[in-house]
Amino acid sequence: MDSTSKQNELTQRFLNAAAHVELALKHRYPDAKLIGLGAAVRYAEKQKHPIVTRNIFALHALTDLRNAIAHSDYRNNMPVAIPREDAVIAFEELAALIENAPQVSSAMSKPVTLAPSASLAVACQIIINQDLSQIPVCDDNDYVGLLTTNALARWVSAAVARGKGDVIEGDIVVADILASAEGYECAAFVKPSYSVTTTCERLMGDNAPVALLVSADGKPSKTIQGILTRFDVPSMMKTLTVAFG
């Protein structure tokens, strides 16, 4: 492919990506009757669209470049401004994010679960070996509760108060430890289609659950497919940001 053909290809891809962004935002805000890419981006920014706001500086720069290409006179069949390949790729990635926001199914970790009858020794070994702060407890497919290291610490403290802190009390199972959980140490259930943006907001917001558990229908009566906690937020946020410039 010669340089002119390459430049034409990049220009067309860039304009196509701009059109996809504009159309996706118009579909998101149909009542706003938006005209033009710039208006769509500015309106989405005011509405605190999570992907737009995280990429607003890149979107403004790309929109300005799009306007220079689309509204300037062509010379020798070439636009006055020609996008660099990295700008084209960035715009295409942004268009894909805005059209189809990432879902938790792409970000969740496969969970370790325990039965209520699992021994304290087994639970402690898993927590230590896998460096976990919480483990969902399930009786078959039925969710029972969330075993947390905080609940475990409370139970140990109570054991010490009973004068048995120097030995592990016999026949202790996970169900016994759950009794030491506080009311806020709970999990919420969501579907695999739950958006990453909403997940981040929920895990970092006030009254956030300790974990979000993913099941097929977003209910605790189904097999747990994944788990997400506030420690996953930084990596999820990276999936919402496109590197440009």
PyMOL commands that set and color helices and strands:
alter all, ss='L'
color gray80, all
select helices_A, chain A and resi 3-28+30-32+37-46+50-54+56-71+85-99+104-106+120-130+149-161+174-178+196-204+230-238
alter helices_A, ss='H'
color red, helices_A
select strands_A, chain A and resi 134-139+142-148+187-190+211-215+224-228
alter strands_A, ss='S'
color yellow, strands_A
deselect
rebuild
show_as cartoon
